[in-house]
């Protein structure tokens, strides 16, 4: 007897659950893009959805239960008891469906029990632990979910995750896969999770720990375990971890928060960049097989013109007057910098001069500029010249420019535009932004960046993430081929509120102009105006009074937050700046027990990837943001398991969607190989399972497995 079962998950949670609890039950499925339905169970009667449409057609491929669906009741004696909101008959409906259709159940935050509907073949050894009390745990057996790619026996923190250590009582149908390790409360290793194979053929995975996937790396590692166990590694969705460190402000000079250098500024020198090239190779050699981490750089061409003295971030409300420029009158008595002999020589090489202007006060962060308003900041001598004026000899006078003009040097990095001068664009005019975009494009062509192996011609990093509510700026970007920009995840208005894995697309109503994709981007505690650890730590401590610690403390905080971002499959890049690449003059610093002449960016990456590699075997790669994730999600695709109920095996899959049309290919992960990929693109990196990218063009697509998957 053959048929099919939908791979869609049924996620059942209490209606009284917090949003965080609800997210914990479903967030992992959303991270992968695996379809699911959410059923909220009130304190009372609930009707289960139809689990199957015929004896050979199941509607759900997995069932997730949160906290045993238990509510507290007060009995006739006044005692508080916990009882499931589902009746015994309803539990039996779920159990019988599992048996008939080979569907697995996952129970999160369960209490150990060896009887009734909650039977997991275990009994409780007491609860643990109080707030901020550490208790480490491990997954000691990954054999039942090998495609999860988890490092067996990796030590993980269970701090602030309430758990109920258990012991096994039903050994004939119960196998432990996760353990709580010893601490002051637990004198012996105890059971943290089990897999039950009941004599009836029903299977379930049970966790005796509450999870918090919004903050806990451990919770997300356990989530990957249950997803791969429940799906048997066969699902419509995508698991790919990406690390993209974007370095802004290349070619500019940064005014530092604090510095032993009397000038107080820093601009990257070629030796800084050269030191990162073998280091990237070293990182990739220490990451799981198939990894390809590469630094991405955002460039500002104006900083390359004549080694300009005024290309300093932040501008200090001053105007630098180039020897060939007219004298501009600026507010508040702008300072005129003295002209050095080097700058006199530069003026002969670059007669057009650098672009200098008075920097007005910053606008509010989410300022909405009325279209057509604002004042041009670019000097009138250049505003009248709409043609990019610089010669090759001009840009070649800068040693940093010379370094990037070497193709071998250049192609060790990824590249994109950060605009020409870094003029903030919240209140910028169309005229200024037009030149900011087009001049940097011309400069990138001239210096050779646009010919690099990896140049993002359709994307920019907006200066200081500004201009995203400025219709004039967005129009100038759009008219010059810019459709992808990065945002700032600390600003909720720049994030997609429907799905945090989706970018935000601008609209006329919200942004003044439609059609620009805002890719989310993470900030870090590595600050733009710091070049060395002492500077970064001092700024961090000043921002958070009462905080104590050193660079190791700071990096530990970064690790706990950002490893979680990688493990949850967020592809958002991380924000860094050119001063963070400083290696010249840096003292020896010990990171992960190894002393070295590290830049701040290197310290951060070393800290993050060391923890990552201890937890998972997935390759870590650097690519542009997946701008098709939202497109394919909105297709509402699903996948059917093609079943042989007699043999109790899955023989293949069928991918469908409403109207069977989707503008983006749909990824399907396969635990082995396919009999025939039908010409669709396949992908397999390192030790990761095979992924096939299915195109829906009007009909369902069926693929046969090379080897059937047993129930």
C-alpha positions as CSV (number, residue, x, y, z in Angstrom):
1,X,0.0,0.0,0.0
2,X,1.4,3.4,-1.0
3,X,0.5,7.0,-0.3
4,X,1.9,10.2,0.9
5,X,2.3,12.3,4.1
6,X,2.9,16.0,4.2
7,X,6.2,17.0,5.7
8,X,4.5,20.0,7.4
9,X,4.9,20.0,11.2
10,X,2.0,20.4,13.7
11,X,3.3,22.5,16.6
12,X,1.0,22.3,19.6
13,X,1.5,24.8,22.4
14,X,-0.6,26.2,25.3
15,X,-2.6,29.3,24.4
16,X,-1.3,30.9,27.7
17,X,2.3,30.5,26.6
18,X,4.5,33.5,26.3
19,X,5.6,34.6,22.8
20,X,9.1,33.5,23.7
21,X,7.8,30.0,24.6
22,X,5.8,29.8,21.3
23,X,8.8,30.9,19.4
24,X,10.9,28.3,21.1
25,X,8.6,25.6,19.8
26,X,8.6,26.8,16.2
27,X,11.7,29.0,15.7
28,X,14.0,26.2,14.5
29,X,11.5,25.2,11.8
30,X,11.4,28.8,10.7
31,X,15.2,29.0,10.7
32,X,15.3,26.2,8.1
33,X,12.2,27.3,6.2
34,X,10.4,24.0,7.0
35,X,6.6,24.5,6.8
36,X,4.6,24.2,10.0
37,X,1.2,24.9,11.5
38,X,0.7,26.3,15.0
39,X,-2.1,25.0,17.2
40,X,-2.8,27.0,20.4
41,X,-4.5,24.9,23.1
42,X,-6.7,26.8,25.6
43,X,-7.4,25.8,29.2
44,X,-10.4,23.7,28.3
45,X,-11.6,21.9,25.2
46,X,-9.8,22.1,21.8
47,X,-10.5,20.4,18.5
48,X,-7.5,18.8,16.9
49,X,-7.2,19.5,13.2
50,X,-7.8,16.6,10.7
51,X,-4.6,14.6,10.9
52,X,-5.2,12.7,7.7
53,X,-7.4,13.0,4.7
54,X,-7.5,9.3,3.9
55,X,-6.0,6.0,5.1
56,X,-3.0,6.7,2.7
57,X,-2.7,10.5,3.0
58,X,-1.3,12.1,6.1
59,X,-1.5,15.9,6.7
60,X,1.5,16.2,9.0
61,X,5.0,14.9,8.9
62,X,6.0,15.7,12.5
63,X,4.3,16.7,15.8
64,X,5.9,19.0,18.4
65,X,4.5,19.3,21.9
66,X,5.5,22.0,24.4
67,X,5.5,21.6,28.2
68,X,3.1,18.5,28.0
69,X,0.3,21.0,27.3
70,X,-0.3,21.0,31.0
71,X,-2.3,23.6,33.0
72,X,-2.4,23.9,36.7
73,X,-5.7,23.0,38.5
74,X,-6.7,23.2,42.1
75,X,-8.4,19.9,43.2
76,X,-11.1,19.4,45.8
77,X,-8.5,19.3,48.6
78,X,-7.0,22.6,47.6
79,X,-3.9,21.1,46.2
80,X,-2.4,22.4,42.9
81,X,-2.1,19.7,40.3
82,X,-1.0,19.7,36.6
83,X,-3.1,18.1,34.0
84,X,-2.9,18.0,30.2
85,X,-5.4,20.2,28.3
86,X,-5.8,17.3,25.9
87,X,-8.0,14.4,26.8
88,X,-6.8,10.8,26.9
89,X,-8.8,10.2,23.7
90,X,-7.1,13.1,22.0
91,X,-3.7,11.9,23.0
92,X,-4.6,8.5,21.5
93,X,-5.7,10.1,18.3
94,X,-2.2,11.6,18.0
95,X,-0.5,8.4,18.9
96,X,-2.5,6.3,16.5
97,X,-1.8,8.8,13.7
98,X,1.9,8.4,14.4
99,X,1.7,4.7,14.2
100,X,-0.3,4.6,11.0
101,X,1.8,7.2,9.1
102,X,5.2,6.7,10.5
103,X,5.2,10.2,12.1
104,X,7.6,11.1,14.9
105,X,6.7,13.2,18.0
106,X,9.0,15.7,19.8
107,X,8.2,16.7,23.4
108,X,10.0,19.8,24.7
109,X,10.2,20.8,28.4
110,X,8.7,17.5,29.5
111,X,8.6,16.0,33.0
112,X,10.0,12.5,33.4
113,X,7.3,9.9,33.7
114,X,6.8,6.2,33.2
115,X,3.0,6.0,32.9
116,X,0.0,7.4,31.0
117,X,0.2,9.7,28.0
118,X,3.4,11.3,29.3
119,X,5.2,7.9,29.5
120,X,8.9,8.4,28.5
121,X,10.3,5.4,30.3
122,X,11.9,7.6,33.0
123,X,11.4,9.0,36.4
124,X,12.5,12.4,37.9
125,X,15.5,12.9,40.1
126,X,14.3,16.4,41.1
127,X,14.5,19.9,39.5
128,X,17.5,22.0,38.8
129,X,18.8,24.7,39.0
130,X,18.4,28.1,40.6
131,X,19.1,31.2,38.5
132,X,22.8,31.6,37.4
133,X,23.7,28.2,38.7
134,X,25.7,26.4,36.0
135,X,25.0,22.8,35.0
136,X,26.6,21.6,31.8
137,X,25.1,19.0,29.5
138,X,26.1,17.1,26.4
139,X,24.6,15.1,23.5
140,X,26.4,11.9,24.0
141,X,24.8,10.0,21.2
142,X,24.2,11.6,17.8
143,X,23.7,8.3,15.9
144,X,19.9,8.7,15.6
145,X,20.2,12.1,13.9
146,X,23.5,12.1,12.0
147,X,22.5,14.7,9.4
148,X,22.2,17.3,12.2
149,X,26.0,17.7,12.1
150,X,26.4,18.1,15.8
151,X,29.7,17.5,17.6
152,X,29.1,14.5,20.0
153,X,30.0,15.1,23.6
154,X,30.4,18.9,23.2
155,X,29.9,20.6,26.6
156,X,26.9,23.0,26.6
157,X,25.6,25.3,29.3
158,X,22.2,24.7,30.8
159,X,22.4,27.7,33.0
160,X,19.0,29.4,33.5
161,X,17.3,26.6,31.6
162,X,15.1,24.8,34.2
163,X,15.5,21.1,33.9
164,X,14.4,17.9,35.5
165,X,17.2,15.3,35.5
166,X,15.9,11.8,35.0
167,X,16.8,8.2,35.2
168,X,15.6,5.5,32.8
169,X,13.1,3.0,34.1
170,X,11.8,1.5,30.8
171,X,15.1,0.4,29.3
172,X,13.4,-1.9,26.8
173,X,12.0,1.0,24.8
174,X,14.0,4.0,26.0
175,X,17.5,5.2,25.0
176,X,19.3,8.2,26.4
177,X,20.9,10.6,23.9
178,X,21.6,13.6,26.1
179,X,23.0,14.0,29.7
180,X,23.3,16.5,32.4
181,X,26.8,16.5,33.9
182,X,27.7,16.8,37.5
183,X,27.4,20.0,39.6
184,X,26.9,20.8,43.2
185,X,23.2,19.8,42.9
186,X,23.7,16.7,40.8
187,X,26.3,14.3,42.2
188,X,26.0,11.9,39.2
189,X,25.4,12.2,35.4
190,X,21.7,12.1,34.7
191,X,19.5,11.8,31.7
192,X,18.5,15.0,29.8
193,X,16.8,13.5,26.8
194,X,15.6,10.2,25.5
195,X,14.2,8.5,22.4
196,X,11.3,6.1,22.9
197,X,10.6,3.2,20.5
198,X,7.4,1.8,21.9
199,X,6.3,-1.8,21.1
200,X,3.4,-0.3,19.1
201,X,5.9,1.3,16.6
202,X,5.3,4.8,17.9
203,X,8.4,6.9,18.3
204,X,9.1,10.1,20.3
205,X,12.0,12.2,21.4
206,X,11.7,13.8,24.8
207,X,13.7,16.7,26.4
208,X,13.6,17.2,30.2
209,X,14.7,20.8,29.9
210,X,12.9,24.1,29.0
211,X,14.4,25.8,26.0
212,X,14.9,29.5,25.1
213,X,15.9,29.7,21.5
214,X,15.9,33.5,21.5
215,X,19.0,33.6,23.6
216,X,20.4,30.1,24.4
217,X,22.9,28.4,22.1
218,X,22.2,25.2,23.9
219,X,18.5,25.4,23.1
220,X,19.3,25.9,19.4
221,X,21.7,23.0,19.3
222,X,19.0,20.8,20.8
223,X,16.5,22.1,18.3
224,X,18.8,21.0,15.4
225,X,18.9,17.6,17.0
226,X,15.1,17.2,17.1
227,X,14.5,18.6,13.7
228,X,16.8,16.1,12.1
229,X,15.5,13.2,14.1
230,X,11.9,14.0,13.4
231,X,12.5,14.6,9.6
232,X,15.1,11.7,9.3
233,X,17.2,14.4,7.6
234,X,14.7,14.6,4.7
235,X,13.0,18.0,4.5
236,X,12.1,21.0,2.4
237,X,14.2,23.7,3.8
238,X,17.8,24.9,4.0
239,X,20.6,24.8,6.6
240,X,23.6,26.9,5.8
241,X,25.6,28.9,8.3
242,X,27.2,32.1,7.0
243,X,29.7,34.5,8.5
244,X,30.1,37.8,6.7
245,X,32.3,40.4,8.4
246,X,31.7,43.7,6.6
247,X,34.5,46.3,7.0
248,X,33.3,49.8,6.4
249,X,35.3,53.0,5.7
250,X,38.2,51.6,3.7
251,X,40.5,54.5,2.6
252,X,39.1,56.9,5.2
253,X,40.9,58.0,8.3
254,X,39.1,57.5,11.6
255,X,39.3,59.8,14.7
256,X,39.8,57.3,17.5
257,X,38.0,57.2,20.9
258,X,41.4,57.1,22.6
259,X,44.9,56.5,21.3
260,X,48.5,56.7,22.5
261,X,49.2,58.4,19.2
262,X,49.1,62.2,19.6
263,X,47.3,62.6,16.3
264,X,44.5,60.3,17.6
265,X,43.7,59.0,14.1
266,X,44.1,55.7,12.3
267,X,44.0,54.7,8.6
268,X,44.7,51.2,7.5
269,X,48.1,50.5,5.9
270,X,48.9,47.8,3.4
271,X,50.7,45.6,6.0
272,X,47.4,45.5,8.0
273,X,45.6,44.0,5.1
274,X,48.5,41.7,4.2
275,X,48.4,40.2,7.7
276,X,44.8,39.2,7.3
277,X,45.3,37.1,4.1
278,X,47.2,34.1,5.6
279,X,45.1,34.4,8.7
280,X,41.9,33.9,6.6
281,X,43.5,30.7,5.2
282,X,44.3,29.6,8.7
283,X,40.8,30.2,9.9
284,X,39.4,28.1,7.0
285,X,41.8,25.3,7.8
286,X,40.5,25.1,11.4
287,X,36.8,25.3,10.5
288,X,34.8,22.3,9.3
289,X,35.5,21.0,5.8
290,X,34.0,23.1,3.0
291,X,34.3,26.4,4.9
292,X,35.2,29.6,3.0
293,X,35.4,32.6,5.3
294,X,36.4,35.9,3.5
295,X,36.4,39.5,4.8
296,X,34.2,41.9,2.8
297,X,35.3,45.5,2.5
298,X,33.2,48.7,1.9
299,X,35.2,51.4,0.1
300,X,35.1,55.2,0.1
301,X,37.0,56.5,-2.9
302,X,37.4,60.1,-1.6
303,X,39.8,58.8,1.0
304,X,42.1,57.7,-1.8
305,X,42.3,61.1,-3.5
306,X,45.5,62.8,-2.5
307,X,45.6,61.2,1.0
308,X,43.2,64.0,2.0
309,X,43.7,65.3,5.5
310,X,40.0,65.9,6.0
311,X,38.7,62.4,5.2
312,X,38.4,61.7,8.9
313,X,35.4,60.0,10.6
314,X,33.8,61.7,12.4
315,X,34.1,65.1,10.7
316,X,34.7,67.5,13.5
317,X,32.5,70.3,12.1
318,X,35.5,71.6,10.2
319,X,36.3,72.4,6.6
320,X,39.6,71.5,5.0
321,X,40.5,73.9,2.2
322,X,42.4,72.2,-0.6
323,X,45.0,74.5,-2.2
324,X,43.1,74.5,-5.5
325,X,39.7,75.0,-3.9
326,X,37.8,78.2,-3.4
327,X,37.4,79.5,0.1
328,X,34.0,78.4,1.4
329,X,32.3,80.0,4.3
330,X,31.1,77.5,6.8
331,X,29.0,77.8,10.0
332,X,30.6,78.2,13.4
333,X,33.9,79.4,12.1
334,X,35.2,76.4,10.3
335,X,38.9,75.5,10.7
336,X,41.2,75.8,7.8
337,X,43.9,73.1,8.0
338,X,47.5,74.1,7.2
339,X,48.7,72.7,3.8
340,X,51.6,70.3,4.1
341,X,54.3,69.8,1.5
342,X,52.9,66.4,0.7
343,X,49.5,67.9,0.1
344,X,51.0,70.5,-2.2
345,X,52.5,67.7,-4.2
346,X,49.1,65.9,-4.1
347,X,47.4,69.0,-5.5
348,X,49.7,68.8,-8.5
349,X,48.8,65.2,-9.0
350,X,45.1,65.6,-8.2
351,X,44.2,69.1,-9.4
352,X,40.5,68.5,-9.0
353,X,41.1,68.1,-5.2
354,X,39.3,66.1,-2.7
355,X,35.7,66.5,-1.8
356,X,35.5,68.5,1.4
357,X,32.5,70.1,3.1
358,X,31.2,71.2,6.4
359,X,29.4,68.4,8.3
360,X,26.1,69.8,9.7
361,X,24.6,68.4,13.0
362,X,23.2,64.9,12.8
363,X,19.5,64.4,12.3
364,X,17.4,62.2,14.5
365,X,18.1,58.5,13.7
366,X,14.8,57.9,11.8
367,X,14.4,61.4,10.3
368,X,12.1,61.5,7.3
369,X,13.2,64.1,4.9
370,X,10.5,65.7,2.7
371,X,11.4,65.0,-0.9
372,X,13.2,67.9,-2.7
373,X,14.4,69.6,0.5
374,X,17.9,69.9,2.0
375,X,21.1,71.8,1.1
376,X,23.9,70.5,-1.1
377,X,27.0,69.9,0.9
378,X,29.4,69.2,-1.9
379,X,31.5,72.3,-2.8
380,X,30.2,74.4,-5.6
381,X,33.4,73.9,-7.6
382,X,32.6,70.2,-7.8
383,X,28.8,70.5,-7.9
384,X,29.2,72.3,-11.2
385,X,31.4,69.5,-12.5
386,X,29.2,66.4,-12.9
387,X,32.0,64.4,-14.5
388,X,34.3,62.3,-12.3
389,X,37.5,64.2,-12.6
390,X,40.3,62.1,-11.2
391,X,43.2,60.5,-13.2
392,X,44.9,57.2,-12.7
393,X,48.1,59.0,-11.6
394,X,46.0,60.7,-8.9
395,X,44.6,57.6,-7.3
396,X,47.9,55.8,-7.7
397,X,49.7,58.3,-5.4
398,X,48.2,56.6,-2.4
399,X,50.2,53.4,-1.2
400,X,46.9,51.9,-0.1
401,X,45.4,52.5,-3.5
402,X,48.5,51.0,-5.1
403,X,48.0,47.9,-2.9
404,X,44.4,47.4,-4.0
405,X,45.4,47.9,-7.7
406,X,47.3,44.6,-7.5
407,X,44.8,42.0,-8.6
408,X,46.2,39.3,-6.3
409,X,45.9,41.5,-3.3
410,X,42.4,42.7,-4.2
411,X,41.0,39.3,-4.9
412,X,41.7,38.0,-1.4
413,X,38.7,40.0,-0.2
414,X,35.1,40.7,-1.2
415,X,34.2,44.3,-2.1
416,X,31.3,46.8,-2.4
417,X,30.7,50.5,-2.3
418,X,30.3,52.6,0.9
419,X,29.8,55.8,-1.2
420,X,32.4,58.3,-2.2
421,X,32.8,60.6,0.8
422,X,30.7,59.0,3.5
423,X,28.3,61.9,3.5
424,X,25.4,61.0,5.9
425,X,22.2,60.8,3.8
426,X,19.3,61.3,6.1
427,X,19.1,65.0,5.0
428,X,21.2,64.7,1.8
429,X,20.0,66.1,-1.5
430,X,19.4,64.1,-4.6
431,X,22.3,65.9,-6.2
432,X,24.8,65.0,-3.5
433,X,23.7,61.4,-3.3
434,X,23.8,61.0,-7.1
435,X,27.5,62.0,-7.0
436,X,28.2,59.9,-3.9
437,X,27.0,56.8,-5.9
438,X,28.2,57.5,-9.4
439,X,31.7,58.9,-8.4
440,X,32.4,55.9,-6.3
441,X,31.3,53.6,-9.1
442,X,33.6,55.5,-11.5
443,X,36.4,55.3,-8.9
444,X,35.9,51.6,-8.4
445,X,36.1,51.0,-12.1
446,X,39.3,53.0,-12.3
447,X,41.1,51.4,-9.4
448,X,40.0,48.0,-10.5
449,X,37.6,47.0,-7.6
450,X,34.7,46.5,-10.0
451,X,36.7,43.9,-11.8
452,X,37.4,41.9,-8.7
453,X,36.3,38.3,-8.4
454,X,33.8,39.4,-5.9
455,X,32.4,42.9,-6.4
456,X,28.7,43.7,-5.4
457,X,27.7,46.1,-8.2
458,X,24.1,46.3,-7.1
459,X,24.7,46.9,-3.4
460,X,26.1,49.5,-1.0
461,X,26.7,50.1,2.7
462,X,24.9,53.4,3.3
463,X,27.1,55.8,5.3
464,X,26.3,55.3,9.0
465,X,23.2,53.4,7.8
466,X,21.5,56.7,6.8
467,X,19.2,57.7,4.0
468,X,16.7,54.9,4.5
469,X,13.8,57.4,5.0
470,X,15.0,59.8,2.4
471,X,13.2,59.5,-0.9
472,X,15.8,61.5,-2.7
473,X,18.6,59.2,-1.6
474,X,16.6,56.1,-2.4
475,X,15.8,57.4,-5.8
476,X,19.4,58.2,-6.6
477,X,20.4,54.7,-5.5
478,X,17.7,53.0,-7.5
479,X,18.4,55.0,-10.7
480,X,22.0,54.0,-10.6
481,X,21.5,50.3,-10.2
482,X,21.6,50.0,-6.4
483,X,18.8,47.7,-5.1
484,X,20.5,46.1,-2.0
485,X,21.7,47.9,1.1
486,X,22.4,46.9,4.6
487,X,20.5,48.0,7.7
488,X,21.0,48.0,11.4
489,X,19.4,45.3,13.6
490,X,19.5,47.6,16.6
491,X,16.8,49.7,14.9
492,X,13.5,47.8,14.8
493,X,12.1,50.0,12.0
494,X,14.7,48.6,9.7
495,X,13.8,44.9,10.4
496,X,11.1,42.8,8.8
497,X,8.4,42.3,11.5
498,X,6.9,39.2,9.8
499,X,10.0,37.0,9.7
500,X,13.5,37.9,11.0
501,X,15.1,35.8,8.2
502,X,13.6,38.1,5.6
503,X,15.0,41.5,4.4
504,X,12.8,44.6,4.5
505,X,11.7,46.1,1.2
506,X,11.3,49.8,1.1
507,X,7.9,51.3,0.3
508,X,6.6,54.8,-0.6
509,X,4.6,54.9,2.6
510,X,7.4,53.9,5.0
511,X,10.5,55.1,3.2
512,X,9.5,57.5,0.5
513,X,10.6,55.2,-2.3
514,X,9.9,51.6,-3.1
515,X,12.0,48.7,-4.3
516,X,15.2,48.9,-2.2
517,X,16.0,45.7,-0.2
518,X,17.4,46.4,3.3
519,X,19.4,43.4,4.4
520,X,19.6,43.1,8.2
521,X,23.1,43.6,9.8
522,X,24.4,42.9,13.3
523,X,26.4,45.4,15.3
524,X,29.1,44.3,17.7
525,X,31.0,45.6,20.7
526,X,34.0,46.2,18.3
527,X,33.5,49.9,17.9
528,X,34.1,51.9,14.6
529,X,36.5,54.3,16.3
530,X,38.8,51.9,18.0
531,X,42.0,50.3,16.6
532,X,43.4,48.5,19.7
533,X,41.9,46.5,22.6
534,X,42.5,49.2,25.2
535,X,40.5,51.7,23.2
536,X,37.7,49.2,22.6
537,X,37.5,48.1,26.3
538,X,37.6,51.7,27.5
539,X,34.7,52.7,25.3
540,X,32.7,49.7,26.2
541,X,33.1,50.4,30.0
542,X,32.2,54.0,29.5
543,X,29.0,53.1,27.7
544,X,27.9,50.7,30.5
545,X,28.7,52.2,33.9
546,X,29.3,49.6,36.6
547,X,30.6,47.1,34.0
548,X,34.0,45.5,34.7
549,X,36.3,43.4,32.6
550,X,38.9,43.3,29.9
551,X,39.0,42.4,26.2
552,X,38.5,38.7,27.1
553,X,35.4,39.6,29.0
554,X,34.1,41.6,26.1
555,X,34.8,38.8,23.6
556,X,33.0,36.3,25.9
557,X,29.9,38.4,25.6
558,X,30.2,38.6,21.9
559,X,30.6,34.9,21.7
560,X,27.5,34.1,23.6
561,X,25.4,36.4,21.4
562,X,26.8,35.9,18.0
563,X,27.5,32.1,18.0
564,X,23.7,31.9,18.5
565,X,23.2,34.1,15.4
566,X,25.2,31.6,13.4
567,X,23.6,28.5,14.9
568,X,20.1,29.9,14.1
569,X,21.1,30.3,10.5
570,X,20.8,34.0,10.3
571,X,22.7,35.3,7.2
572,X,23.0,38.9,8.4
573,X,26.5,40.3,8.0
574,X,28.4,41.7,11.0
575,X,29.5,45.3,11.1
576,X,33.2,46.3,11.5
577,X,35.3,49.3,10.4
578,X,38.7,50.0,8.9
579,X,40.4,50.9,12.2
580,X,39.4,47.4,13.5
581,X,41.9,45.9,11.0
582,X,44.9,47.5,12.6
583,X,47.8,45.1,13.2
584,X,50.7,47.5,12.8
585,X,51.9,48.4,16.3
586,X,49.4,46.1,18.0
587,X,50.7,44.3,21.1
588,X,50.6,40.6,21.7
589,X,47.2,39.5,22.8
590,X,46.1,36.0,23.9
591,X,42.9,34.7,22.3
592,X,41.7,31.2,23.0
593,X,45.0,30.5,24.7
594,X,47.1,31.5,21.7
595,X,49.2,34.7,21.8
596,X,49.3,36.8,18.6
597,X,49.5,40.1,17.0
598,X,45.7,40.2,16.4
599,X,43.6,43.0,15.0
600,X,40.3,43.6,16.8
601,X,38.4,41.9,13.9
602,X,40.7,38.9,14.2
603,X,40.1,38.6,17.9
604,X,36.4,38.7,17.4
605,X,36.4,36.1,14.6
606,X,38.8,33.8,16.4
607,X,36.5,33.8,19.5
608,X,33.3,33.2,17.5
609,X,34.6,30.4,15.2
610,X,36.4,28.5,18.0
611,X,33.1,28.0,19.9
612,X,31.2,27.3,16.6
613,X,33.6,24.5,15.6
614,X,33.2,22.9,19.0
615,X,29.4,22.6,18.5
616,X,28.8,21.7,14.9
617,X,30.4,20.2,11.8
618,X,28.7,22.5,9.3
619,X,30.9,24.4,6.8
620,X,30.9,28.2,7.5
621,X,31.0,30.3,4.4
622,X,30.8,33.9,3.3
623,X,28.3,34.8,0.6
624,X,26.0,37.7,-0.2
625,X,22.7,37.7,1.7
626,X,20.2,35.2,0.4
627,X,17.8,37.6,-1.2
628,X,15.5,34.7,-2.4
629,X,14.6,33.4,1.1
630,X,11.5,35.6,1.3
631,X,10.5,34.9,-2.2
632,X,10.4,31.2,-1.7
633,X,8.8,31.4,1.7
634,X,5.9,33.4,0.2
635,X,5.3,30.6,-2.3
636,X,3.9,28.6,0.7
637,X,5.6,25.5,-0.6
638,X,5.3,22.1,1.1
639,X,6.8,18.7,0.6
640,X,5.1,15.2,0.6
641,X,6.8,12.1,1.7
642,X,6.0,9.4,-0.8
643,X,5.3,6.4,1.4
644,X,5.3,2.6,1.0
645,X,3.1,1.7,4.0
646,X,3.6,-2.0,3.5
647,X,7.4,-1.8,3.7
648,X,7.3,1.2,6.1
649,X,9.7,3.3,4.1
650,X,9.9,6.7,2.4
651,X,10.7,6.1,-1.3
652,X,10.8,9.7,-2.5
653,X,9.4,13.2,-2.1
654,X,7.1,15.5,-4.0
655,X,7.4,19.3,-3.8
656,X,4.2,21.4,-4.3
657,X,2.9,24.9,-3.8
658,X,-0.4,26.7,-4.6
659,X,-0.6,26.6,-8.4
660,X,2.8,24.9,-8.3
661,X,4.5,28.1,-9.3
662,X,7.4,29.7,-7.5
663,X,9.8,32.4,-8.7
664,X,12.6,31.0,-6.4
665,X,14.0,27.5,-6.3
666,X,13.0,25.4,-3.3
667,X,15.7,23.6,-1.4
668,X,15.2,20.0,-0.4
669,X,17.7,18.3,2.0
670,X,18.3,14.6,1.3
671,X,20.1,12.2,3.8
672,X,21.6,10.1,1.1
673,X,21.4,10.5,-2.7
674,X,18.7,10.7,-5.4
675,X,17.9,8.2,-8.1
676,X,17.8,11.1,-10.5
677,X,18.0,14.8,-9.8
678,X,16.1,15.6,-13.0
679,X,18.6,18.2,-13.9
680,X,18.0,20.4,-10.9
681,X,21.0,22.1,-9.3
682,X,22.4,20.2,-6.4
683,X,24.7,21.4,-3.6
684,X,26.8,19.5,-1.1
685,X,29.5,21.3,0.8
686,X,31.9,19.5,3.2
687,X,30.2,16.9,5.3
688,X,26.7,18.5,4.8
689,X,23.9,16.4,3.3
690,X,22.9,16.9,-0.3
691,X,20.6,19.8,-1.1
692,X,18.6,19.8,-4.4
693,X,17.1,23.1,-5.6
694,X,13.7,22.4,-7.1
695,X,12.0,24.7,-9.6
696,X,8.2,24.8,-9.6
697,X,6.9,25.9,-13.0
698,X,3.3,24.7,-13.0
699,X,3.4,21.1,-11.9
700,X,4.5,19.2,-8.8
701,X,8.0,17.8,-8.8
702,X,8.7,14.3,-7.6
703,X,12.1,12.9,-6.9
704,X,13.0,9.3,-6.0
705,X,15.5,8.5,-3.3
706,X,18.4,6.3,-4.3
707,X,17.8,4.3,-1.1
708,X,14.5,4.3,0.8
709,X,14.4,5.8,4.3
710,X,13.0,3.5,6.9
711,X,10.4,4.6,9.4
